[in-house]
Amino acid sequence: MAAAATNVGNTWINIGIFGAFVVVTLIVVFRVSRQNKSAADFYAGGRSFTGTQNGTAIAGDYLSAASFLGIAGAIAVNGYDGFLYSIGFLVAWLVALLLVAELLRNTGKFTMADVLSFRLKQRPIRMAAALSTLAVVFFYLLAQMAGAGGLVALLLGITDQAGQGLVIAVVGALMILYVLVGGMKGTTWVQIIKATLLIAGAGAMTIWVLALHGFNLSAVMQEAVNMSGDKGEAILEPGLQYGASALSQLDFLSLALALVLGTAGLPHVLMRFYTVPSAKEARKSVVVAIWLIGIFYLFTLVLGYGAGALVGPEAILAAPGGQNSAAPLLAFELGGEILLGIIAAVAFATILAVVAGLTITAAASFSHDIYASIIKKGQVSADGEVRVARWTVVVIGVIAILGGIFANGQNIAFLVALAFCVAASANLPTIIYSLFWKRFNTSGALWSIYGGLISTVVLIIFSPVVSGKPADPVTGLSKSMISNPAIDFHFFPLDNPGIVTIPLAFVLGIVGTFLSKERSHPEKYAEMEVRSLTGAGAEKAVSH
């Protein structure tokens, strides 16, 4: 298997299945695009999706390449500690449900900034919220594009960096096409198709792995122990990845905070609640999404240990894409070239759907919050706003391609954790305070957003994620984004800064509020509270 890891399956079969998926989804997107006649159609799909459809699309948005490729690889290599990503991502969804999901849907229109600016000063809040949204989207796109590079490199046997960079560029171009043509409606249907295929494919592989071991999960885990080499029983216990020292344990606590609190601040997930016609459908979509997401994360446990048992950590790490190759290699081991092609196409669909959702979120944030509300001060037609959004899609696509090339080779579940950290630090405190604290004001919001955003980005740049990790014994390259181990400018010791930046952002929101002499508006808070809890007035605001 280690020998086969550099060129898995039949290249032409893989390309054929990839191509078939792209053609089918493009046909769907082009058909849906005929219905895009307004800004509400482009940004929110005309608010025409049912709760079941939107719930499936939310699952499609949330179950990114990190969930399928990154977590399966992390479990295959690091066992129990890798499964902590699944637990964190799932618990995070419950936080989003209980704290913000329906309240945001009732209060907003197209973007998170609509909610934050409801009772605060429009222009500064919209600018801050848009910048934090763009930052979250950037880090999330890094993960998806890096996953695309590793996945397609594995299937096509591309081992050089230039070839993988070309693959990332092709994925970026497809993403731009999906969003430009289909808007939110097209993106939503791609996500629904992708979620259905992903959960069905992961379920089939899970049953297959269990069947090979007499439907005994303990037997799967024992075989993974046997294949793990020196790690042995350690892959079944906590601490293999995060328990080596007090510093690594602190890093895990920081990661856990980012994962659990980050979802409630992810703009591309929150934006999905604006695509349903009523609060009742929003609640239904949440129930559907939680069931689908929860079932899928149970599958990742079997897939991860199954890959460790049937493929082995050494073969996984030797493959192009490293840990991210675990699920495709498992598919090849189970069902040969055809299953590999199908599962790889599903993973590819996962990446395309998520990057499309991220891109339209960023485009809506820039065109609706910065261009229309700040630059044009509301004096712009809906067509003009959508036109700017389309140009924004192209720019974001180019940035995503360049960033994905830079981040290629990193574990994508870990890269997504950085996006969660930015969301939990820059967005969540302001959302919580806006919805629940009457005294909160514009100054507090700006302190919280900019303080959380700047501190998170600075600490990530000067962390071992970017420079300073030890060289890989096989390749001789650093495990940081900067592959030259001689270049080391990090001073912050943790990979994920959430344990510092999330509490800091909450504190800054309080400090900024009390230091400001700005008069609060209790009547606006009362109006927002009634609307967020009951939905009264929300439909009228949306229709405008």
RONUTI-68997 format. One line per field, with one value per residue (C-alpha): residue number from 1; residue in three letters; x, y, z negated. Coordinates in pm, 1 decimal. Layout:
num <- c(NUM ...)
residu <- c(ALA ...)
px <- c(X ...)
py <- c(Y ...)
pz <- c(Z ...)
//
This chain:
num <- c(1 2 3 4 5 6 7 8 9 10 11 12 13 14 15 16 17 18 19 20 21 22 23 24 25 26 27 28 29 30 31 32 33 34 35 36 37 38 39 40 41 42 43 44 45 46 47 48 49 50 51 52 53 54 55 56 57 58 59 60 61 62 63 64 65 66 67 68 69 70 71 72 73 74 75 76 77 78 79 80 81 82 83 84 85 86 87 88 89 90 91 92 93 94 95 96 97 98 99 100 101 102 103 104 105 106 107 108 109 110 111 112 113 114 115 116 117 118 119 120 121 122 123 124 125 126 127 128 129 130 131 132 133 134 135 136 137 138 139 140 141 142 143 144 145 146 147 148 149 150 151 152 153 154 155 156 157 158 159 160 161 162 163 164 165 166 167 168 169 170 171 172 173 174 175 176 177 178 179 180 181 182 183 184 185 186 187 188 189 190 191 192 193 194 195 196 197 198 199 200 201 202 203 204 205 206 207 208 209 210 211 212 213 214 215 216 217 218 219 220 221 222 223 224 225 226 227 228 229 230 231 232 233 234 235 236 237 238 239 240 241 242 243 244 245 246 247 248 249 250 251 252 253 254 255 256 257 258 259 260 261 262 263 264 265 266 267 268 269 270 271 272 273 274 275 276 277 278 279 280 281 282 283 284 285 286 287 288 289 290 291 292 293 294 295 296 297 298 299 300 301 302 303 304 305 306 307 308 309 310 311 312 313 314 315 316 317 318 319 320 321 322 323 324 325 326 327 328 329 330 331 332 333 334 335 336 337 338 339 340 341 342 343 344 345 346 347 348 349 350 351 352 353 354 355 356 357 358 359 360 361 362 363 364 365 366 367 368 369 370 371 372 373 374 375 376 377 378 379 380 381 382 383 384 385 386 387 388 389 390 391 392 393 394 395 396 397 398 399 400 401 402 403 404 405 406 407 408 409 410 411 412 413 414 415 416 417 418 419 420 421 422 423 424 425 426 427 428 429 430 431 432 433 434 435 436 437 438 439 440 441 442 443 444 445 446 447 448 449 450 451 452 453 454 455 456 457 458 459 460 461 462 463 464 465 466 467 468 469 470 471 472 473 474 475 476 477 478 479 480 481 482 483 484 485 486 487 488 489 490 491 492 493 494 495 496 497 498 499 500 501 502 503 504 505 506 507 508 509 510 511 512 513 514 515 516 517 518 519 520 521 522 523 524 525 526 527 528 529 530 531 532 533 534 535 536 537 538 539 540 541 542 543 544)
residu <- c(MET ALA ALA ALA ALA THR ASN VAL GLY ASN THR TRP ILE ASN ILE GLY ILE PHE GLY ALA PHE VAL VAL VAL THR LEU ILE VAL VAL PHE ARG VAL SER ARG GLN ASN LYS SER ALA ALA ASP PHE TYR ALA GLY GLY ARG SER PHE THR GLY THR GLN ASN GLY THR ALA ILE ALA GLY ASP TYR LEU SER ALA ALA SER PHE LEU GLY ILE ALA GLY ALA ILE ALA VAL ASN GLY TYR ASP GLY PHE LEU TYR SER ILE GLY PHE LEU VAL ALA TRP LEU VAL ALA LEU LEU LEU VAL ALA GLU LEU LEU ARG ASN THR GLY LYS PHE THR MET ALA ASP VAL LEU SER PHE ARG LEU LYS GLN ARG PRO ILE ARG MET ALA ALA ALA LEU SER THR LEU ALA VAL VAL PHE PHE TYR LEU LEU ALA GLN MET ALA GLY ALA GLY GLY LEU VAL ALA LEU LEU LEU GLY ILE THR ASP GLN ALA GLY GLN GLY LEU VAL ILE ALA VAL VAL GLY ALA LEU MET ILE LEU TYR VAL LEU VAL GLY GLY MET LYS GLY THR THR TRP VAL GLN ILE ILE LYS ALA THR LEU LEU ILE ALA GLY ALA GLY ALA MET THR ILE TRP VAL LEU ALA LEU HIS GLY PHE ASN LEU SER ALA VAL MET GLN GLU ALA VAL ASN MET SER GLY ASP LYS GLY GLU ALA ILE LEU GLU PRO GLY LEU GLN TYR GLY ALA SER ALA LEU SER GLN LEU ASP PHE LEU SER LEU ALA LEU ALA LEU VAL LEU GLY THR ALA GLY LEU PRO HIS VAL LEU MET ARG PHE TYR THR VAL PRO SER ALA LYS GLU ALA ARG LYS SER VAL VAL VAL ALA ILE TRP LEU ILE GLY ILE PHE TYR LEU PHE THR LEU VAL LEU GLY TYR GLY ALA GLY ALA LEU VAL GLY PRO GLU ALA ILE LEU ALA ALA PRO GLY GLY GLN ASN SER ALA ALA PRO LEU LEU ALA PHE GLU LEU GLY GLY GLU ILE LEU LEU GLY ILE ILE ALA ALA VAL ALA PHE ALA THR ILE LEU ALA VAL VAL ALA GLY LEU THR ILE THR ALA ALA ALA SER PHE SER HIS ASP ILE TYR ALA SER ILE ILE LYS LYS GLY GLN VAL SER ALA ASP GLY GLU VAL ARG VAL ALA ARG TRP THR VAL VAL VAL ILE GLY VAL ILE ALA ILE LEU GLY GLY ILE PHE ALA ASN GLY GLN ASN ILE ALA PHE LEU VAL ALA LEU ALA PHE CYS VAL ALA ALA SER ALA ASN LEU PRO THR ILE ILE TYR SER LEU PHE TRP LYS ARG PHE ASN THR SER GLY ALA LEU TRP SER ILE TYR GLY GLY LEU ILE SER THR VAL VAL LEU ILE ILE PHE SER PRO VAL VAL SER GLY LYS PRO ALA ASP PRO VAL THR GLY LEU SER LYS SER MET ILE SER ASN PRO ALA ILE ASP PHE HIS PHE PHE PRO LEU ASP ASN PRO GLY ILE VAL THR ILE PRO LEU ALA PHE VAL LEU GLY ILE VAL GLY THR PHE LEU SER LYS GLU ARG SER HIS PRO GLU LYS TYR ALA GLU MET GLU VAL ARG SER LEU THR GLY ALA GLY ALA GLU LYS ALA VAL SER HIS)
px <- c(0.0 290.5 413.2 70.1 21.2 198.3 -38.7 -371.7 -637.7 -688.1 -628.7 -880.2 -1155.8 -1094.1 -1105.5 -1420.4 -1612.9 -1489.4 -1600.4 -1944.0 -2006.2 -1894.4 -2116.4 -2426.1 -2383.4 -2314.3 -2639.0 -2825.2 -2657.1 -2736.3 -3102.0 -3137.1 -2961.2 -3262.3 -3452.9 -3200.8 -3385.1 -3309.6 -3054.7 -3260.8 -3235.5 -2856.6 -2778.5 -3052.4 -3196.9 -3520.0 -3590.2 -3769.2 -3608.4 -3797.2 -3662.9 -3561.8 -3383.2 -3208.3 -3116.7 -2954.2 -2773.0 -2654.3 -2512.4 -2350.0 -2200.7 -2083.8 -1946.8 -1645.7 -1336.2 -1203.9 -1482.4 -1434.3 -1065.7 -903.1 -1077.8 -1054.5 -680.5 -636.0 -807.8 -613.2 -280.5 -348.6 -648.4 -853.9 -709.0 -813.6 -1175.2 -1179.8 -1225.2 -1553.3 -1673.2 -1578.7 -1745.5 -2069.7 -2093.4 -2023.9 -2339.3 -2547.6 -2398.7 -2494.6 -2847.8 -2912.6 -2754.3 -2780.1 -2932.4 -3302.6 -3240.6 -3013.9 -3260.0 -3539.8 -3329.7 -3116.8 -3160.9 -2858.6 -2547.0 -2430.7 -2368.0 -2742.7 -2792.1 -2498.2 -2596.0 -2964.2 -2921.4 -2562.7 -2406.1 -2436.4 -2118.2 -1842.5 -2017.4 -2075.4 -1710.1 -1584.3 -1825.2 -1738.9 -1364.3 -1404.2 -1625.4 -1362.3 -1091.4 -1292.3 -1367.5 -998.8 -880.8 -1164.5 -1083.9 -719.1 -834.7 -1065.8 -818.3 -537.6 -767.7 -842.9 -473.6 -393.0 -695.3 -654.9 -276.9 -330.3 -571.5 -368.9 -32.0 91.7 372.4 538.4 426.3 371.4 129.5 -66.0 -76.9 -233.5 -496.4 -582.4 -615.0 -863.2 -1073.5 -1072.3 -1187.6 -1476.9 -1576.4 -1589.3 -1806.3 -2056.6 -2109.0 -2110.6 -2373.7 -2589.9 -2573.7 -2712.8 -2976.8 -2719.9 -2481.6 -2757.4 -2852.3 -2486.1 -2466.4 -2780.9 -2646.9 -2307.9 -2449.0 -2660.2 -2365.5 -2122.4 -2340.7 -2442.7 -2080.9 -1946.9 -2230.8 -2159.3 -1788.2 -1867.7 -2091.5 -1827.7 -1549.4 -1767.0 -1876.0 -1512.4 -1472.2 -1794.0 -1975.5 -1754.3 -1609.1 -1368.0 -1220.2 -1167.3 -991.0 -777.4 -663.0 -579.5 -367.0 -187.9 -111.3 -1.4 355.6 518.2 204.8 13.0 -266.8 -190.1 -417.2 -715.3 -632.7 -625.1 -291.6 -112.8 -121.0 -200.2 -74.9 300.7 358.7 179.0 214.8 42.2 -237.9 -284.5 -289.2 -568.9 -772.7 -724.8 -834.5 -1142.4 -1251.9 -1215.9 -1409.1 -1697.5 -1751.8 -1649.4 -1956.6 -2183.2 -1971.4 -1918.4 -2075.7 -2127.4 -2325.0 -2527.4 -2611.7 -2795.2 -3072.8 -3170.9 -3269.9 -3590.8 -3925.8 -4009.5 -3876.5 -4063.1 -3869.0 -3546.5 -3609.8 -3691.3 -3371.6 -3171.3 -3325.7 -3255.0 -2898.5 -2815.9 -2938.5 -2737.6 -2423.8 -2439.9 -2478.9 -2190.9 -1951.3 -2026.4 -1919.3 -1583.0 -1487.2 -1522.9 -1364.6 -1063.6 -987.4 -1081.7 -819.5 -566.6 -656.8 -677.7 -428.9 -197.8 -57.8 270.3 101.7 -131.1 152.8 353.1 74.1 45.2 -176.9 -53.6 -321.8 -585.7 -547.8 -680.0 -1042.0 -957.5 -694.5 -950.3 -1197.7 -933.3 -855.6 -1225.4 -1361.0 -1075.1 -1073.9 -1449.4 -1519.7 -1210.5 -1333.7 -1680.5 -1555.5 -1297.8 -1568.0 -1777.6 -1481.4 -1424.2 -1794.1 -1753.7 -1474.9 -1653.6 -1979.2 -1814.0 -1587.5 -1888.5 -2079.9 -1782.5 -1731.0 -2089.5 -2082.3 -1771.4 -1911.1 -2238.2 -2049.7 -1834.3 -2101.6 -2390.5 -2203.8 -1903.4 -1998.3 -2373.5 -2398.9 -2066.8 -1924.1 -2258.1 -2442.4 -2740.1 -2775.4 -2726.0 -2963.6 -2998.6 -2855.5 -2551.2 -2495.9 -2513.1 -2274.6 -2015.7 -2076.0 -1992.3 -1663.7 -1588.2 -1633.4 -1355.4 -1115.3 -1184.2 -1135.3 -789.5 -690.8 -818.7 -609.0 -290.9 -360.3 -439.9 -108.7 67.1 -115.6 -91.6 11.0 -129.9 -392.8 -717.5 -908.2 -640.7 -663.4 -1041.0 -979.4 -795.6 -1102.3 -1315.8 -1077.1 -1111.3 -1492.7 -1510.8 -1283.4 -1396.6 -1766.3 -1918.3 -1871.7 -2032.7 -2322.4 -2389.1 -2365.7 -2585.1 -2859.1 -2854.0 -2692.9 -2900.5 -2604.7 -2386.7 -2290.0 -2096.9 -1766.4 -1783.0 -1860.0 -1564.3 -1326.5 -1444.1 -1440.1 -1110.8 -943.0 -1045.0 -959.4 -620.7 -502.3 -602.1 -438.0 -118.6 -82.9 -145.9 122.8 373.2 281.8 443.0 168.2 350.6 715.1 939.4 810.0 1075.9 1167.6 990.2 1235.1 1130.1 1118.3 1350.4 1095.7 933.6 578.2 490.3 342.9 690.3 863.0 1218.9 1303.4 1576.9 1312.2 1169.8 1006.2 741.4 718.4 368.4 402.1 47.7 -81.6 -430.2 -456.6 -823.7 -750.1 -605.7 -805.3 -1162.7 -1167.0 -979.3 -1250.5 -1526.6 -1339.1 -1268.9 -1639.9 -1713.7 -1424.8 -1509.6 -1875.0 -1805.6 -1532.2 -1759.7 -1986.2 -2221.4 -2585.3 -2756.1 -3092.9 -3312.6 -3604.8 -3398.1 -3283.4 -3644.1 -3746.7 -3456.5 -3538.3 -3902.3 -3813.6 -3535.2 -3752.0 -4082.5 -3996.9 -4248.2 -4155.8 -3882.5 -4075.6 -4153.8 -3788.3 -3678.9 -3921.6 -3763.1)
py <- c(0.0 237.0 188.0 240.0 554.9 773.2 674.0 535.7 399.8 458.9 822.0 818.0 662.3 926.9 1206.5 1060.0 1045.6 1394.0 1524.4 1361.8 1528.1 1869.4 1841.9 1739.7 2014.7 2277.3 2178.6 2222.7 2559.6 2689.6 2583.3 2747.5 3066.0 3155.2 3229.1 3488.1 3816.8 4020.3 4079.0 3854.4 3576.5 3614.1 3650.3 3444.0 3219.1 3419.7 3278.0 2996.1 2685.9 2456.8 2364.2 2017.5 2155.7 2424.3 2180.7 1951.8 2250.2 2360.3 2011.3 2043.9 2379.5 2255.0 1914.1 2051.7 1877.8 1912.4 1685.3 1414.4 1421.4 1599.6 1423.1 1075.7 1132.6 1272.1 967.5 724.9 875.2 1006.4 798.4 936.0 1287.8 1307.3 1222.4 1525.3 1736.5 1553.4 1606.9 1974.1 2043.1 1870.8 2034.0 2367.8 2329.8 2300.8 2629.1 2794.9 2654.2 2760.1 3105.8 3267.8 3078.1 3166.5 3505.5 3611.0 3489.6 3695.7 4010.1 4012.7 4040.2 3916.1 3927.8 3916.2 4292.5 4352.0 4217.1 4396.6 4732.0 4700.7 4913.6 5038.4 5292.3 5156.9 5252.8 5162.5 4840.1 4726.0 4789.7 4598.0 4306.6 4284.6 4275.9 4002.0 3805.0 3830.0 3712.7 3406.2 3321.3 3353.4 3102.9 2863.5 2885.0 2800.6 2468.9 2378.8 2469.1 2281.3 1978.4 2003.0 2010.0 1704.4 1502.1 1552.0 1516.6 1173.9 1061.1 1189.1 1091.0 1452.1 1482.8 1814.9 2146.3 2311.5 2040.0 2059.7 2437.5 2394.7 2163.7 2427.1 2688.3 2465.9 2417.8 2793.5 2858.0 2609.7 2771.7 3115.2 2975.8 2813.8 3132.4 3375.9 3173.7 3028.7 3273.4 3142.4 2926.5 2742.7 2715.5 2574.6 2303.1 2204.8 2179.8 1965.8 1726.5 1717.9 1653.2 1364.6 1207.2 1265.0 1111.5 820.2 754.4 777.3 553.6 289.5 286.8 266.7 -38.3 -196.6 -150.2 -289.7 -584.8 -681.3 -699.9 -881.7 -554.2 -525.3 -176.8 -315.3 -544.5 -245.9 -53.1 -351.1 -392.8 -21.5 -75.4 -363.9 -145.6 158.6 45.8 197.2 387.8 73.4 116.1 490.1 555.5 446.9 683.8 1061.8 1238.1 1098.9 1432.6 1678.6 1510.0 1504.6 1815.4 2084.8 2311.4 2063.9 2016.2 2394.0 2393.9 2137.1 2348.0 2643.0 2431.8 2308.1 2664.1 2764.6 2461.6 2479.8 2856.2 2916.0 2786.0 3045.8 3311.5 3151.3 3392.1 3137.9 2906.1 3188.8 3326.3 3004.9 3102.2 3388.7 3147.8 3020.1 3204.9 3185.0 3123.4 2790.2 2669.8 2798.4 2581.1 2281.0 2330.0 2325.6 1993.7 1834.7 1968.1 1839.8 1488.7 1474.1 1625.4 1402.7 1084.4 1181.9 1245.0 896.5 766.3 948.0 735.5 414.0 563.9 696.0 376.3 176.6 362.2 299.6 -72.2 -142.6 108.3 193.9 529.0 490.8 449.9 740.8 975.5 866.8 961.4 1301.0 1501.5 1316.6 1271.0 1414.1 1104.8 857.5 841.0 803.1 537.1 349.8 362.9 217.8 -60.2 -146.6 -120.2 -54.6 205.8 258.5 321.3 538.9 747.6 784.2 877.0 1113.4 1281.4 1317.1 1474.4 1700.3 1795.1 1870.2 2114.7 2283.2 2325.6 2469.2 2710.6 2828.1 2896.4 3077.4 3286.5 3404.7 3496.4 3707.2 3865.2 3953.0 4100.7 4324.1 4437.1 4470.9 4601.2 4789.0 4896.7 4958.6 5071.4 5253.5 5365.8 5440.0 5520.1 5313.0 5499.7 5203.9 4980.8 4609.9 4530.1 4748.9 4577.8 4230.4 4338.6 4439.2 4108.4 3919.4 4107.2 4037.3 3666.3 3677.7 3863.7 3628.3 3329.3 3451.1 3517.0 3170.8 3007.6 3184.7 3109.2 2744.8 2700.7 2851.9 2622.7 2303.5 2003.1 2126.3 1912.3 2075.2 1998.4 2200.2 2488.5 2502.8 2527.0 2854.6 2987.7 2886.4 3076.9 3395.1 3356.5 3292.2 3588.1 3853.3 3772.9 3576.9 3826.7 4108.3 3886.3 3773.1 4124.9 4271.2 4016.2 3998.1 4311.4 4629.5 4853.9 4739.5 5015.1 5084.3 5148.6 4813.8 4637.4 4796.4 4719.2 4357.9 4296.0 4467.8 4353.7 3992.1 3998.7 4169.5 3968.4 3638.4 3713.7 3845.2 3544.8 3302.6 3475.7 3454.1 3098.3 2766.4 2727.0 2973.3 2918.9 2731.2 2374.6 2102.0 1950.2 1637.0 1342.9 1213.0 1528.9 1751.9 2036.3 2224.1 2124.6 2494.7 2683.2 2821.1 2500.2 2621.4 2522.1 2789.4 3062.6 3097.7 3416.7 3271.7 3386.4 3261.8 2893.5 2763.3 2650.5 2784.0 3117.2 3080.5 3050.3 3403.9 3581.2 3463.5 3582.6 3895.7 3984.7 3938.7 4159.8 4425.5 4444.7 4525.2 4771.9 4954.7 4984.4 5133.9 5369.4 5517.1 5814.1 5701.9 5703.6 5365.2 5326.1 5101.0 5140.0 4991.7 4708.7 4637.8 4631.6 4399.8 4170.6 4133.5 4076.5 3824.4 3619.9 3630.6 3715.5 4001.8 4258.0 4042.3 3954.2 4319.9 4417.8 4136.0 4228.1 4572.1)
pz <- c(0.0 -72.1 281.6 423.7 221.8 475.2 756.3 642.8 875.4 1245.3 1339.9 1626.8 1414.6 1147.6 1405.4 1562.9 1235.5 1141.5 1478.7 1452.6 1117.0 1242.3 1552.2 1351.0 1093.1 1360.1 1536.3 1205.5 1142.7 1493.0 1465.3 1123.9 1240.8 1459.6 1138.6 1013.9 1067.5 754.5 479.5 248.9 509.8 542.6 170.2 2.4 273.6 273.1 -76.5 103.4 -51.3 -287.9 -629.4 -508.8 -202.9 -403.4 -681.1 -425.6 -274.3 -620.4 -671.7 -329.9 -430.1 -769.6 -666.1 -486.2 -357.1 -712.1 -835.4 -574.1 -481.2 -774.6 -1063.8 -909.1 -863.2 -1213.6 -1366.9 -1146.5 -1256.5 -1608.4 -1716.7 -2005.4 -1982.9 -1617.7 -1709.9 -1939.4 -1624.2 -1554.3 -1909.7 -1903.7 -1569.1 -1678.4 -2023.8 -1854.2 -1649.6 -1966.3 -2091.0 -1762.4 -1785.8 -2144.2 -2130.1 -1789.9 -1494.9 -1508.8 -1672.8 -1386.5 -1124.3 -1275.3 -1303.2 -988.9 -616.2 -419.1 -640.6 -1001.5 -988.1 -942.2 -1294.2 -1454.9 -1303.4 -1401.4 -1715.0 -1671.5 -1436.2 -1082.1 -900.1 -1151.8 -1254.7 -896.4 -809.2 -1114.4 -1062.0 -692.2 -763.1 -1025.4 -784.7 -512.8 -756.8 -862.0 -500.3 -407.6 -669.7 -585.1 -215.3 -291.5 -436.3 -148.8 124.9 -49.1 -71.1 300.2 384.2 174.0 289.6 662.9 636.4 481.1 751.4 1044.0 898.5 889.7 636.9 729.6 580.5 920.4 1031.2 705.7 741.3 1086.2 936.3 673.0 949.9 1140.2 824.7 769.4 1126.1 1088.6 759.9 924.9 1206.0 966.3 766.7 1059.6 1243.8 967.4 675.1 346.5 519.8 728.9 435.0 212.1 461.5 501.2 120.4 102.4 367.8 198.8 -151.3 -23.4 159.2 -128.6 -399.7 -173.8 -70.3 -425.7 -547.3 -282.9 -368.3 -740.6 -691.3 -466.5 -723.8 -1003.3 -785.1 -728.8 -1107.0 -1193.9 -1272.7 -1579.5 -1632.7 -1892.7 -1626.8 -1395.0 -1669.8 -1766.7 -1406.4 -1398.9 -1711.1 -1538.5 -1234.6 -1433.9 -1495.6 -1802.4 -1904.6 -1999.6 -2253.2 -2271.8 -1970.7 -2182.7 -2467.6 -2503.2 -2487.6 -2180.9 -1997.9 -2275.6 -2593.3 -2548.2 -2761.7 -2957.6 -2653.4 -2420.3 -2675.4 -2686.7 -2305.5 -2313.7 -2555.9 -2322.1 -2024.2 -2212.2 -2292.9 -1927.7 -1798.5 -2045.2 -2022.2 -1662.4 -1478.1 -1637.5 -1467.0 -1126.0 -875.1 -595.6 -827.3 -982.8 -636.8 -555.0 -798.1 -569.3 -289.0 -454.8 -452.8 -824.6 -1175.8 -1180.7 -875.6 -1034.8 -1341.0 -1121.3 -921.9 -1247.0 -1353.4 -1013.4 -1010.7 -1359.6 -1277.3 -955.5 -1110.0 -1418.4 -1214.1 -989.1 -1278.6 -1412.4 -1071.4 -1100.0 -1401.8 -1200.4 -888.2 -1078.5 -1267.7 -957.2 -754.7 -1030.5 -1033.0 -658.1 -514.2 -802.3 -919.3 -729.4 -390.2 -466.3 -560.6 -255.2 -13.9 157.7 -76.1 -386.2 -652.9 -419.8 -197.6 -457.5 -336.4 36.9 -41.6 -253.3 36.4 270.8 23.2 -13.6 339.1 577.4 853.2 887.4 516.9 496.8 789.6 636.1 288.4 433.6 642.6 325.5 145.0 443.8 433.2 63.3 134.8 426.2 232.2 -76.6 109.9 311.2 -9.9 -161.2 150.2 178.8 -191.8 -144.4 172.5 -3.1 -295.7 -76.7 169.5 -80.0 -385.8 -247.6 105.8 77.9 -285.5 -339.5 -5.0 164.3 -163.6 -51.9 279.0 510.9 703.7 627.2 971.4 903.3 568.9 723.6 1002.3 740.7 562.1 882.3 922.4 556.2 624.0 883.8 653.0 362.1 590.8 693.2 330.4 231.9 502.9 390.0 23.9 97.4 276.4 -27.3 -275.3 -66.1 -278.1 -611.0 -786.3 -680.8 -1001.9 -1178.9 -929.4 -977.7 -1353.1 -1284.8 -1100.2 -1399.1 -1626.1 -1420.4 -1420.2 -1795.9 -1872.9 -1623.2 -1572.9 -1861.1 -2149.7 -1950.9 -1839.1 -2198.2 -2342.2 -2065.9 -2125.0 -2504.8 -2661.8 -2671.4 -2770.4 -2478.5 -2232.9 -1914.1 -2090.8 -2269.4 -1942.2 -1763.6 -2050.1 -2052.9 -1676.7 -1596.7 -1917.8 -1862.8 -1492.0 -1519.5 -1820.5 -1654.2 -1319.3 -1482.8 -1713.9 -1425.0 -1214.0 -1500.1 -1601.1 -1502.7 -1240.6 -1014.0 -1113.0 -1350.5 -1369.2 -1357.7 -1022.6 -904.6 -933.1 -589.5 -376.9 -579.0 -549.0 -834.9 -927.9 -937.7 -639.7 -568.4 -468.5 -532.9 -894.1 -902.7 -887.9 -1237.7 -1366.3 -1599.0 -1961.4 -2056.0 -2157.4 -2084.2 -1744.3 -1818.0 -2006.3 -2109.5 -2482.1 -2471.9 -2202.3 -2280.0 -2645.5 -2537.0 -2282.1 -2541.2 -2789.6 -2525.1 -2446.0 -2811.4 -2846.5 -2523.1 -2625.8 -2968.4 -2847.8 -2582.8 -2650.9 -2375.2 -2480.7 -2465.3 -2294.0 -2510.1 -2270.1 -1983.5 -2208.2 -2306.9 -1940.2 -1854.9 -2148.1 -2044.7 -1679.8 -1754.6 -1991.8 -1803.6 -1443.9 -1457.4 -1193.0 -1044.7 -729.7 -661.9 -703.8 -476.3 -199.9 -174.6)
//
